[in-house]
Amino acid sequence: MPPHVGRGVWTWYTGSAGWMYNVALEWILGFRVRGASFVLDPCIPRAWPKFEISFRHRSARYNITVENPLGVCRGVIAVKLDGEMLTGTQKTLIPLADDGVQHSVKVVLG
Protein backbone atom coordinates (compact mmCIF):
# COMPACT_ATOMS: atom_id res chain seq x y z
CA MET A 1 0.00 0.00 0.00
CA PRO A 2 1.28 3.49 -0.73
CA PRO A 3 3.70 4.86 0.43
CA HIS A 4 5.24 1.43 1.19
CA VAL A 5 4.97 -0.21 -2.24
CA GLY A 6 8.00 -2.37 -3.05
CA ARG A 7 9.29 -2.62 0.49
CA GLY A 8 9.89 -6.11 1.82
CA VAL A 9 10.71 -5.25 5.41
CA TRP A 10 8.12 -7.53 7.00
CA THR A 11 9.87 -10.60 5.64
CA TRP A 12 12.98 -9.61 7.60
CA TYR A 13 11.06 -8.88 10.78
CA THR A 14 9.17 -12.18 10.76
CA GLY A 15 12.17 -14.45 10.32
CA SER A 16 11.33 -15.37 6.73
CA ALA A 17 14.77 -14.24 5.55
CA GLY A 18 16.47 -16.65 7.96
CA TRP A 19 14.36 -19.51 6.66
CA MET A 20 15.18 -18.59 3.05
CA TYR A 21 18.90 -18.58 3.93
CA ASN A 22 18.55 -22.09 5.39
CA VAL A 23 16.62 -23.32 2.35
CA ALA A 24 19.24 -21.94 -0.04
CA LEU A 25 22.25 -23.25 1.91
CA GLU A 26 20.90 -26.62 3.00
CA TRP A 27 18.51 -27.68 0.26
CA ILE A 28 19.75 -25.94 -2.90
CA LEU A 29 23.51 -25.85 -2.25
CA GLY A 30 23.15 -29.06 -0.23
CA PHE A 31 25.48 -28.05 2.62
CA ARG A 32 24.42 -29.54 5.95
CA VAL A 33 26.46 -29.94 9.14
CA ARG A 34 25.87 -33.30 10.83
CA GLY A 35 27.75 -33.57 14.13
CA ALA A 36 31.49 -33.85 13.46
CA SER A 37 30.98 -33.95 9.67
CA PHE A 38 29.22 -32.12 6.90
CA VAL A 39 27.28 -33.32 3.89
CA LEU A 40 27.30 -31.88 0.38
CA ASP A 41 24.35 -32.98 -1.76
CA PRO A 42 23.40 -30.05 -4.03
CA CYS A 43 20.24 -29.81 -6.10
CA ILE A 44 21.02 -26.92 -8.47
CA PRO A 45 19.85 -25.66 -11.87
CA ARG A 46 21.58 -27.43 -14.80
CA ALA A 47 22.90 -24.06 -16.03
CA TRP A 48 25.11 -23.55 -12.95
CA PRO A 49 28.68 -24.54 -13.95
CA LYS A 50 29.98 -24.23 -10.37
CA PHE A 51 29.60 -22.54 -7.01
CA GLU A 52 31.77 -21.97 -3.96
CA ILE A 53 31.17 -21.95 -0.23
CA SER A 54 33.56 -20.73 2.46
CA PHE A 55 32.80 -22.26 5.85
CA ARG A 56 34.53 -21.77 9.20
CA HIS A 57 34.35 -24.53 11.78
CA ARG A 58 35.99 -23.39 15.01
CA SER A 59 39.62 -22.68 14.09
CA ALA A 60 39.51 -24.37 10.66
CA ARG A 61 38.28 -22.95 7.36
CA TYR A 62 36.80 -25.01 4.53
CA ASN A 63 36.98 -23.61 1.00
CA ILE A 64 34.45 -25.68 -0.92
CA THR A 65 34.14 -25.72 -4.71
CA VAL A 66 31.34 -27.62 -6.42
CA GLU A 67 31.80 -28.16 -10.16
CA ASN A 68 29.09 -29.22 -12.57
CA PRO A 69 30.90 -30.12 -15.84
CA LEU A 70 28.03 -32.24 -17.22
CA GLY A 71 25.27 -29.72 -16.46
CA VAL A 72 23.25 -31.95 -14.14
CA CYS A 73 20.87 -30.99 -11.34
CA ARG A 74 22.25 -33.38 -8.75
CA GLY A 75 24.43 -36.40 -8.13
CA VAL A 76 27.87 -36.24 -6.50
CA ILE A 77 30.40 -38.41 -8.36
CA ALA A 78 33.66 -37.31 -6.71
CA VAL A 79 34.83 -35.56 -3.54
CA LYS A 80 38.39 -34.50 -2.71
CA LEU A 81 39.46 -33.23 0.70
CA ASP A 82 42.85 -31.52 0.67
CA GLY A 83 43.70 -33.26 -2.62
CA GLU A 84 42.77 -36.77 -1.46
CA MET A 85 39.81 -38.57 -3.06
CA LEU A 86 37.16 -39.61 -0.53
CA THR A 87 35.31 -42.88 -1.06
CA GLY A 88 32.44 -44.76 0.52
CA THR A 89 30.87 -43.09 3.53
CA GLN A 90 33.60 -40.43 3.56
CA LYS A 91 32.28 -39.22 0.21
CA THR A 92 28.97 -38.28 1.81
CA LEU A 93 30.16 -37.36 5.33
CA ILE A 94 33.16 -35.03 5.15
CA PRO A 95 34.94 -34.84 8.53
CA LEU A 96 35.28 -31.51 10.32
CA ALA A 97 38.46 -30.60 12.21
CA ASP A 98 39.42 -27.93 14.73
CA ASP A 99 43.04 -27.69 13.59
CA GLY A 100 43.56 -24.06 12.51
CA VAL A 101 44.13 -25.15 8.90
CA GLN A 102 42.51 -24.01 5.64
CA HIS A 103 41.04 -27.10 4.00
CA SER A 104 40.14 -27.46 0.35
CA VAL A 105 37.07 -29.48 -0.66
CA LYS A 106 36.32 -30.14 -4.32
CA VAL A 107 33.04 -31.78 -5.30
CA VAL A 108 32.17 -32.87 -8.83
CA LEU A 109 28.60 -33.48 -9.93
CA GLY A 110 27.72 -35.85 -12.73
Protein Blocks (a to p, Z undefined) as FASTA:
>chain_A
ZZkghiaklmmmnommmmmmmmmmmmmnopacehjaccddddddfklnbdcddddehjbc
cddddddfkopabdcfbdceehiacehjllmmccdddehpacddddddZZ
